[in-house]
Amino acid sequence: RYNQSQVLTAPLNGWVDSRYGRMVLDDASGVFDQQLTMPLKVEYWNGDQFTINTDDSRSHFNSQWSCKQIIYTSKPHDKASLSATTNNVLQGKNYSLQVLPGVDENESYIKQQLRFWLRIAAHPASNIGCTENENVNQPWLTFNWRGIGDEDPSGLVTFGNYRGNDRIIYRSENASINPIE
């Protein structure tokens, strides 16, 4: 067992199906004032590449146990957050993790870029000033994301990639510039 003293017992006979894996948060981007879905998946190394572990329907996460790093914001505030979600993956995937932009009603356009970490390891990611001590103890799903050792999964969220119905004409849009007669 993890973090417990070893006790010698009878040897394990037979074949054990074990896999080297990781939990992954995909990046998300969208309109500045609408919530975004941050896809979560659990993968394992199949010998050539990481692939979704469709046998996993037990890996757990709790979005209240997370860390946040503000990368950019066009107005000084840090209201963006993960919605409170406690869930498991189903066949290696989950789409219930929502990121809220934290803008007030009728607030003008704001662009934000943040990185969120889901706490699954004993220690938070380094160099981000994370104050969250609670975690879902699953250190076997951590990964060396930034080359500084295994750490919690993280994903980049960008609000304000799109402003809505603004129409911008690009040079390559021939039908808009030179309509077919």
ZAKE-255869 format. One record per residue (C-alpha): residue in three letters; y, x, z. Coordinates in steps of 0.5 Angstrom, whole numbers, padded with zeros to 4 digits, always signed. Each point is the difference from the previous one (the first is absolute). Example, Ala and Ser with C-alpha at 12.3 -4.5 7.8 and 13.67 -1.06 7.14 Angstrom:
# residues 2
ALA-0009+0025+0016;SER+0007+0002-0002;
***
This chain:
# residues 181
ARG+0000+0000+0000;TYR+0007+0002-0001;ASN+0004+0004+0005;GLN-0006-0001+0005;SER-0005+0005+0003;GLN-0006+0001-0004;VAL-0007-0002+0003;LEU-0006+0003-0003;THR-0005-0006-0002;ALA-0006+0000-0005;PRO+0001+0003-0007;LEU+0002-0005-0005;ASN-0005-0001-0005;GLY+0001-0003-0007;TRP+0006+0000-0005;VAL+0007-0002+0002;ASP+0005-0003-0005;SER+0006+0004+0002;ARG+0006+0001-0004;TYR+0007+0004+0000;GLY+0005-0005+0000;ARG+0008-0002+0001;MET+0004-0006+0001;VAL+0006+0000-0006;LEU+0006-0004+0000;ASP+0003-0001-0007;ASP+0007+0001-0001;ALA+0004-0007-0002;SER+0007-0001-0003;GLY+0004-0007-0002;VAL+0006-0004+0001;PHE+0005+0002+0006;ASP-0001-0006+0004;GLN-0007-0003-0001;GLN-0006+0003+0004;LEU-0005+0004-0003;THR-0008+0001+0000;MET-0002+0006+0002;PRO-0008+0001-0003;LEU-0005+0003+0005;LYS-0006+0003-0002;VAL-0006+0004+0003;GLU-0003+0006-0004;TYR-0005+0005+0000;TRP-0002+0006-0004;ASN-0005-0001-0005;GLY-0001+0007-0002;ASP+0005+0000-0005;GLN+0006-0004+0002;PHE+0002-0005+0005;THR-0003-0007-0001;ILE+0001-0007+0004;ASN-0005-0001+0005;THR-0003-0007-0002;ASP-0005+0001+0006;ASP+0006+0000+0005;SER+0002-0007+0003;ARG+0001+0003+0007;SER+0006+0005+0000;HIS+0006-0003+0004;PHE+0007+0001+0000;ASN+0006-0003+0004;SER+0007+0000-0003;GLN+0003+0000+0007;TRP-0002+0007+0001;SER+0003+0004-0005;CYS+0006+0005-0002;LYS+0006-0001-0004;GLN+0004+0006-0004;ILE+0007-0002-0003;ILE+0000+0004-0007;TYR+0006-0004-0003;THR+0005-0006+0002;SER+0006-0002-0004;LYS+0003-0003+0006;PRO-0001+0003+0007;HIS-0006-0004+0004;ASP-0007+0000+0001;LYS-0003-0007+0000;ALA-0005+0001-0005;SER-0007-0001+0004;LEU-0007-0002-0001;SER-0002-0007+0002;ALA-0005-0001+0006;THR-0007+0000-0003;THR-0007+0002+0003;ASN-0005+0000-0005;ASN-0006+0003-0003;VAL-0002+0002-0007;LEU-0004-0004-0004;GLN-0005+0004-0005;GLY+0005+0006+0001;LYS+0006-0004-0002;ASN+0006-0004+0004;TYR+0006-0003-0003;SER+0003-0003+0007;LEU+0005+0005+0001;GLN+0007-0002-0001;VAL+0006+0004+0001;LEU+0007-0004+0001;PRO+0006+0003-0003;GLY+0004-0002+0007;VAL+0006-0002-0004;ASP+0004-0006+0002;GLU+0001-0007-0004;ASN+0006+0001-0005;GLU+0000+0008+0002;SER+0003+0004-0007;TYR-0005+0004-0004;ILE-0003+0006+0005;LYS-0005+0005-0003;GLN-0005+0003+0005;GLN-0006+0005+0000;LEU-0004+0001+0006;ARG-0007+0003+0002;PHE-0005-0004+0004;TRP-0006+0003+0004;LEU-0005-0004+0003;ARG-0003+0003+0006;ILE-0007+0001+0000;ALA+0000+0007+0003;ALA+0001+0003+0007;HIS+0006+0003-0001;PRO+0006-0002-0005;ALA+0002+0003-0006;SER+0004+0006+0001;ASN+0007+0001-0002;ILE+0002-0007+0000;GLY+0002-0002+0007;CYS-0005-0005+0001;THR+0000-0003+0007;GLU-0006-0005-0001;ASN-0005+0002+0005;GLU-0005-0006-0001;ASN-0005+0001-0006;VAL-0007-0003-0003;ASN-0004+0006+0002;GLN-0003+0002-0007;PRO+0001+0007-0001;TRP-0006+0001-0005;LEU+0005-0004-0005;THR+0006+0005+0000;PHE+0001+0005-0005;ASN+0004+0006-0002;TRP+0006-0004-0004;ARG+0005+0005+0001;GLY-0003+0007+0001;ILE+0001+0000+0007;GLY-0007-0002+0003;ASP-0003-0007+0000;GLU+0005-0006+0002;ASP+0001-0007+0000;PRO+0000-0004-0007;SER+0007-0001-0003;GLY+0003-0003-0006;LEU+0007+0000-0003;VAL+0004-0007+0000;THR+0006-0001-0005;PHE+0005-0006+0001;GLY+0005-0001-0006;ASN-0004+0003-0006;TYR+0002-0007-0003;ARG+0006-0004+0001;GLY-0002-0006-0002;ASN+0002-0003-0007;ASP+0005+0005-0002;ARG-0002+0001-0007;ILE+0001+0008-0003;ILE-0001+0001-0007;TYR-0004+0007-0002;ARG+0001+0004-0006;SER-0007-0001-0002;GLU+0000-0008+0000;ASN+0001-0001-0007;ALA+0000-0007+0000;SER+0005-0001+0005;ILE+0005+0005-0004;ASN-0002-0002-0007;PRO-0003-0007+0000;ILE-0005-0001-0005;GLU+0003-0005-0006;
***
